[in-house]
Amino acid sequence: MTCEVWYFPKGNQAHNEFMQAYLREAPISAGELRGIKYYKALLWTRQAKFYAYCVAENVTLGGSTPTSNAENLAKSWRELESWLARL
């Protein structure tokens, strides 16, 4: 399996161990994981929307400060753009 997992970059030991354990127990097949790029794009869309709300309304639920929310929004937007480019 060659997909990247949210917390474990492809190629490191933790990624390999996670994927092997997941595929042994998962309710979906390895082939179904090929669509993970769509899931990740949706995930980052959700993150960007959440942090945009926090910044717009000055809510500190997502991060401890307005600055951390703005940083998280920027990161989410970069990740979203990156995943959309892969679709």
Backbone torsions as a table, in degrees:
resi	resn	phi	psi	omega
1	MET	NA	134.9	-174.9
2	THR	-121.5	13.6	-179.9
3	CYS	-79.4	157.0	177.5
4	GLU	-90.3	140.0	-179.9
5	VAL	-102.4	148.6	-175.1
6	TRP	-45.0	-54.1	-173.2
7	TYR	-94.5	-12.5	-173.8
8	PHE	-123.2	109.6	177.3
9	PRO	-59.9	142.5	-179.7
10	LYS	-55.8	138.3	175.4
11	GLY	100.4	-19.4	179.6
12	ASN	-89.5	164.3	-174.3
13	GLN	-60.8	-41.2	-179.7
14	ALA	-61.8	-39.2	177.7
15	HIS	-61.1	-48.9	-178.9
16	ASN	-60.8	-45.0	179.6
17	GLU	-64.9	-42.5	179.2
18	PHE	-61.3	-48.4	-177.0
19	MET	-64.1	-41.1	178.8
20	GLN	-62.9	-45.4	179.6
21	ALA	-66.2	-41.3	-179.3
22	TYR	-63.8	-46.4	-176.9
23	LEU	-68.1	-25.0	174.8
24	ARG	-69.8	-35.6	-171.8
25	GLU	-109.6	-13.5	-170.8
26	ALA	-66.5	148.0	175.7
27	PRO	-80.8	-1.2	178.6
28	ILE	-119.6	159.5	-178.3
29	SER	-84.7	164.9	178.0
30	ALA	-60.4	-36.4	179.6
31	GLY	-62.3	-33.9	179.4
32	GLU	-67.1	-24.4	179.8
33	LEU	-69.8	-12.1	177.9
34	ARG	-62.0	-23.2	179.3
35	GLY	-86.6	10.7	-175.7
36	ILE	-62.9	-24.5	179.3
37	LYS	-62.4	-33.5	177.4
38	TYR	-70.1	-40.7	177.2
39	TYR	-61.5	-44.2	-178.3
40	LYS	-65.9	-37.6	176.5
41	ALA	-62.0	-42.6	177.4
42	LEU	-65.8	-38.9	178.9
43	LEU	-61.2	-46.9	-179.7
44	TRP	-70.1	-29.0	174.3
45	THR	-62.6	-45.3	178.5
46	ARG	-61.4	-43.6	179.4
47	GLN	-62.0	-46.6	-179.0
48	ALA	-62.1	-42.4	179.8
49	LYS	-62.7	-43.8	179.9
50	PHE	-61.0	-49.4	-177.5
51	TYR	-71.1	-30.2	174.7
52	ALA	-62.8	-42.3	176.1
53	TYR	-60.6	-46.7	-178.9
54	CYS	-60.6	-42.0	179.5
55	VAL	-67.3	-46.7	-176.7
56	ALA	-63.4	-37.0	-176.1
57	GLU	-100.6	2.7	-178.5
58	ASN	56.2	43.7	178.9
59	VAL	-98.6	136.3	-178.9
60	THR	-109.0	35.0	176.0
61	LEU	-71.5	-40.0	-175.3
62	GLY	-76.9	-40.5	179.1
63	GLY	-132.2	171.7	-175.2
64	SER	-81.7	-14.3	-179.2
65	THR	-142.2	160.8	174.4
66	PRO	-58.8	-33.8	178.9
67	THR	-65.2	-42.3	179.7
68	SER	-67.1	-33.1	175.6
69	ASN	-65.0	-41.7	178.0
70	ALA	-64.2	-40.4	177.5
71	GLU	-65.0	-43.2	178.7
72	ASN	-65.2	-36.3	176.3
73	LEU	-63.9	-45.1	179.4
74	ALA	-62.0	-43.2	178.5
75	LYS	-63.6	-45.0	-179.8
76	SER	-61.0	-41.6	180.0
77	TRP	-64.4	-43.2	177.7
78	ARG	-60.8	-45.5	180.0
79	GLU	-64.1	-42.5	178.2
80	LEU	-60.1	-47.3	178.7
81	GLU	-60.0	-39.1	179.2
82	SER	-63.1	-45.3	-179.3
83	TRP	-71.7	-35.5	177.3
84	LEU	-64.6	-32.7	178.2
85	ALA	-66.8	-21.5	-178.8
86	ARG	-88.0	-11.9	-177.5
87	LEU	-75.9	NA	NA
